Amino acid sequence: MRPQSRSDFAIAIICALPLEADAVEALFDETYDRLGKFYDKQPGDANAYINGRIGNHDIVLCYMPRMGKGSAASVASSLRVSYPMVQIALVVGICGGVPYLSDGRDAEIYLGDVIISDAVAEYDFGRQYPGGFQPKSDGHKDMLGGPNREIRTLLAALKATKTRIEFQDQMLQHLHNIQHLDARWRHPDGLNDILFEARYRHKHYIQYSSAVCQCFNGDMQDEICEEALENSCDNLGCDRDRIRRRRDSANRTKLSVHIGKIASADTVMKSGEHRDEIAGKENVIGFEMEGAGVWDNIPCIIIKGVCDYADSHKNKKWQEYAAATAACGLKAFLGYYKTGQHSLGKLSMLSTDS
């Protein structure tokens, strides 16, 4: 049954890109309203909403006008005005992944894997000194900004081996369902899942004919021209001998979930060296641009699909698939999550066997 008012919604989903919202909406079990025809919104609220049901949960899906923390903060602030009973926001979409975890775990992250936050590192929050940028120690937004114990319990349970395997199986089933309905969400060619050495830059390595190519004529070492940034590795002829890891075809559709700290900033991470440096210092497993903005306004969980390795070789080939896996991670997460009326309520029982 469709809720009677905006005050009946306790869960919000926030997406920065249309393709991310498309993937989420593809998993709706029912649509209640589109762009406020039934529920409307408060005067002065510039957000665009779609209301519907995923599983047993009534949700409000919120579009962002652009990427970034500032936009996310503005959207979350307006959301709280029109939907005052929202208790949790799920920021869902695509991100860059850290291929090798720095916390001693053997797990590796591949394209299409799903990352779920249990903390956020706002790594562009700090001071610029002559010797370099120094992040502030209070740039960390640990444990979902300190919300309720139930969410932390759920995330802890999802780290347990048996529960995580069950969760991954459910994600994969949801993915098969939407891929059957729309080929847009299907897995790209597994041979595209390659990781270059962190120091190997995506640029022209053969003298380019144009006199303005900065790859050879720039003032700074390792400068990269705009055309190189827009070209694929195949077009540039990136050296295959500099590939550090290539996913084998036998495991190309394997889908894994990783729970940990996510780095959030108003900049796109496109450097393998800086990725690894920040991952080592902050112990993060992914990079994105919206979570920190929402985090300060509403209790928040970030659920993102890995579409690239946050290096200069990133491209858009994996974005639709990663958006789909993130949306499926969202639906699997909601399957374990129960809300009471206007409260976060109790969680469904989870196995914690490991």
C-alpha positions in Angstrom: 0.0 0.0 0.0 1.3 3.4 -0.9 2.3 5.6 2.1 -0.1 8.5 2.7 2.5 11.2 3.3 6.2 12.1 3.1 6.4 11.6 6.8 6.0 7.9 6.2 9.4 7.5 4.6 12.4 6.6 6.8 14.9 5.6 4.1 16.4 7.8 1.5 18.6 6.9 -1.4 20.9 9.5 -2.9 22.5 9.2 -6.4 24.9 11.7 -8.1 24.5 10.4 -11.7 21.4 9.5 -13.7 22.8 6.1 -14.5 23.2 5.4 -10.8 19.5 6.3 -10.2 18.5 4.3 -13.2 20.1 1.2 -11.8 18.4 1.8 -8.4 15.0 2.3 -10.0 15.5 -0.9 -12.1 15.3 -2.7 -8.7 12.1 -1.0 -7.5 9.4 -3.5 -6.7 6.8 -0.8 -7.0 6.8 2.9 -7.9 4.5 5.2 -5.9 5.3 8.7 -7.3 7.5 10.4 -9.8 8.8 14.0 -9.4 6.3 14.9 -6.7 3.0 14.5 -8.5 1.5 12.8 -5.4 3.7 13.7 -2.5 4.9 17.2 -3.6 7.7 18.7 -1.5 8.3 21.7 0.7 8.6 25.2 -0.8 12.2 26.0 -1.6 13.3 22.4 -2.0 15.0 22.1 -5.3 15.5 18.3 -5.1 13.8 15.8 -7.5 12.3 12.7 -6.0 11.0 9.3 -7.0 9.1 7.3 -4.4 8.7 3.6 -4.4 9.2 0.3 -2.6 12.2 -2.0 -2.5 11.3 -5.3 -0.8 9.5 -4.3 2.4 10.9 -0.8 2.5 9.2 2.4 1.3 12.0 4.6 0.0 12.6 8.0 -1.5 15.1 8.2 -4.3 16.8 11.6 -4.6 18.7 12.9 -7.6 21.7 15.2 -7.3 22.2 18.0 -9.8 25.9 17.4 -9.9 28.7 15.5 -8.3 30.6 16.5 -5.2 30.4 17.0 -1.4 28.9 20.5 -1.6 26.1 19.4 -3.9 25.5 16.3 -1.7 25.3 18.4 1.4 22.8 20.8 -0.2 20.6 17.9 -1.4 20.7 16.2 2.0 19.8 19.4 3.8 16.7 19.9 1.5 15.8 16.3 1.8 15.5 16.7 5.6 13.0 19.5 5.2 10.7 17.7 2.8 11.1 14.3 4.4 11.6 15.0 8.2 11.3 11.4 9.3 14.1 10.1 7.1 16.5 8.3 9.5 19.2 7.0 7.1 20.5 8.0 3.7 22.1 5.4 1.4 24.5 7.0 -1.0 24.5 4.6 -4.0 26.6 4.7 -7.2 30.0 4.2 -8.6 33.5 4.7 -7.2 37.2 4.1 -7.7 38.6 1.0 -5.9 41.8 0.4 -4.1 43.0 -2.9 -5.8 45.2 -4.2 -2.9 44.0 -3.6 0.7 46.6 -2.2 3.1 45.2 -3.6 6.3 46.7 -7.1 6.0 43.7 -8.7 4.5 44.3 -11.0 1.6 41.3 -9.9 -0.4 41.7 -7.9 -3.6 39.2 -5.5 -5.1 38.1 -6.0 -8.7 36.0 -4.0 -11.1 32.3 -4.5 -10.3 32.9 -5.3 -6.7 30.7 -3.5 -4.1 32.2 -1.3 -1.3 30.1 -0.5 1.8 31.3 2.2 4.2 31.8 1.8 7.9 33.7 5.1 8.1 34.7 8.0 5.8 38.0 9.8 5.4 37.6 13.4 4.1 41.1 13.5 2.6 40.9 17.0 1.0 40.1 18.6 4.4 43.3 20.1 5.8 46.0 22.7 5.3 48.3 23.4 2.3 51.9 23.9 3.4 54.9 24.7 1.2 56.1 21.2 1.7 52.7 19.6 0.8 49.1 19.1 1.8 48.5 18.0 5.4 45.0 16.4 6.1 43.5 17.3 9.4 43.1 14.4 11.8 39.4 15.3 12.4 38.7 14.8 8.8 37.6 11.3 9.8 33.9 10.7 10.1 34.1 7.4 11.9 31.3 4.8 12.3 28.6 6.6 10.4 29.0 9.8 12.3 28.1 8.0 15.5 24.5 6.8 14.7 22.8 3.9 16.3 24.2 0.6 17.3 21.9 -1.5 15.1 23.6 -0.3 11.9 27.0 -1.0 13.3 25.8 -4.5 14.3 24.6 -5.1 10.7 27.9 -4.1 9.2 29.8 -6.2 11.6 27.6 -9.2 10.8 28.1 -8.7 7.1 31.9 -9.0 7.6 31.4 -12.6 8.9 32.2 -15.2 6.3 28.9 -17.0 6.0 26.8 -13.9 6.1 29.0 -12.2 3.6 28.7 -15.2 1.2 25.0 -15.2 1.5 24.9 -11.4 0.9 27.0 -11.8 -2.2 24.7 -14.6 -3.5 21.7 -12.3 -3.1 23.5 -9.5 -4.9 24.3 -11.8 -7.8 20.6 -13.0 -8.0 19.4 -9.4 -8.1 22.0 -8.6 -10.8 20.8 -11.6 -12.9 17.3 -10.3 -12.6 17.9 -6.8 -13.9 20.4 -8.0 -16.6 17.6 -10.3 -17.9 15.4 -7.3 -18.3 17.9 -4.8 -19.7 21.2 -5.7 -21.4 22.6 -2.3 -20.3 23.5 -3.7 -16.9 25.5 -6.7 -18.3 29.1 -7.5 -17.5 31.7 -6.0 -20.0 34.3 -8.1 -21.5 36.4 -9.6 -18.7 39.6 -8.9 -20.5 39.1 -5.2 -19.8 39.6 -5.7 -16.1 43.3 -4.9 -16.0 45.4 -3.0 -13.5 48.5 -1.1 -14.5 51.5 -0.4 -12.3 50.7 2.5 -10.0 53.6 4.6 -11.4 52.7 3.9 -15.1 50.8 6.9 -16.4 48.2 7.0 -19.1 49.8 9.3 -21.7 51.5 9.4 -25.1 54.7 7.5 -25.0 55.5 8.0 -28.7 56.2 11.5 -30.0 52.9 13.0 -30.9 52.6 15.0 -34.1 51.0 18.1 -32.5 53.4 20.7 -31.2 51.1 21.4 -28.2 51.1 17.8 -26.9 52.1 18.3 -23.2 53.1 14.7 -22.9 56.4 15.7 -24.5 56.3 19.5 -24.6 54.9 20.4 -21.2 56.8 22.4 -18.6 56.3 19.8 -15.9 57.7 16.2 -15.7 55.1 13.6 -16.5 52.6 16.2 -17.7 49.7 14.7 -19.7 47.8 16.3 -22.6 44.1 16.6 -22.7 43.8 14.3 -25.7 45.6 11.5 -23.9 43.3 11.9 -20.9 40.3 11.3 -23.1 41.7 8.4 -25.1 41.5 4.7 -24.2 44.5 2.6 -23.3 44.0 0.7 -26.6 44.1 4.0 -28.6 47.2 5.2 -26.7 49.0 1.9 -26.9 49.6 1.6 -23.2 52.3 -0.9 -22.6 50.8 -4.3 -21.8 54.1 -5.3 -20.1 53.3 -2.7 -17.4 50.1 -4.6 -16.4 50.3 -5.7 -12.8 47.2 -7.7 -12.7 44.7 -9.1 -15.2 41.5 -10.8 -14.0 41.2 -14.3 -15.4 38.1 -15.3 -17.4 37.1 -18.0 -15.0 36.4 -15.5 -12.3 35.3 -12.6 -14.4 31.7 -12.5 -13.2 32.5 -13.2 -9.5 31.0 -10.5 -7.3 32.4 -9.6 -3.9 31.5 -7.1 -1.2 34.0 -5.2 0.9 33.3 -3.2 4.0 35.6 -0.5 5.2 36.6 3.1 5.2 35.9 5.1 2.1 37.8 8.3 1.0 35.6 11.2 0.0 36.6 14.5 -1.6 35.6 17.1 -4.1 38.2 15.7 -6.6 38.3 12.7 -8.9 41.2 10.5 -8.0 43.1 9.6 -11.2 46.6 8.8 -9.9 47.7 5.3 -8.9 50.5 6.7 -6.8 48.3 9.1 -4.8 45.7 6.3 -4.5 48.2 4.0 -2.9 49.6 6.7 -0.7 46.3 7.8 0.7 45.1 4.1 1.0 48.3 3.4 3.0 47.8 6.4 5.3 44.1 6.3 5.8 43.4 2.6 5.4 40.7 3.3 2.8 39.3 0.8 0.3 37.7 3.2 -2.2 37.4 6.8 -3.5 34.2 8.7 -4.1 32.9 12.3 -4.1 29.5 12.5 -2.3 29.5 10.6 1.0 31.2 13.2 3.2 28.6 15.8 2.2 25.7 13.6 3.2 27.4 12.3 6.3 27.2 15.6 8.1 23.5 16.0 7.5 21.9 12.5 7.8 23.2 9.2 9.2 24.6 7.7 6.1 25.9 4.5 4.5 27.8 4.6 1.2 27.3 1.7 -1.2 29.3 1.9 -4.3 30.3 -0.3 -7.2 33.9 -0.2 -8.4 34.1 1.2 -11.9 37.9 1.9 -12.1 41.0 1.7 -10.1 41.3 5.4 -9.3 44.3 5.8 -11.7 44.9 7.7 -14.9 43.9 4.6 -16.9 40.3 4.9 -15.8 37.5 4.9 -18.4 33.7 4.7 -18.5 33.4 1.1 -19.9 32.5 -0.3 -16.5 30.3 2.5 -15.1 26.9 0.9 -16.0 27.9 -2.5 -14.7 29.3 -1.0 -11.5 26.1 1.1 -11.0 24.1 -2.1 -11.3 26.2 -4.0 -8.8 25.9 -1.1 -6.3 22.1 -1.0 -6.7 22.0 -4.8 -6.2 24.2 -4.3 -3.1 21.6 -1.8 -1.9 18.8 -4.2 -2.4 20.6 -7.0 -0.6 21.4 -4.7 2.3 17.8 -3.7 2.6 16.9 -7.3 2.7 18.6 -7.6 6.1 17.4 -4.3 7.4 14.1 -3.6 9.2 12.6 -0.3 10.3 9.8 0.3 12.7 7.4 3.2 12.2 9.6 6.4 12.0 12.5 4.6 13.6 15.4 2.5 12.6 13.9 -0.4 14.6 15.4 -3.8 14.8 17.5 -5.7 12.3 16.6 -9.0 11.0 18.5 -11.9 12.5 21.9 -12.5 10.9 24.3 -15.4 11.2 27.6 -14.3 12.6 29.4 -17.6 12.0 32.7 -17.3 10.5 
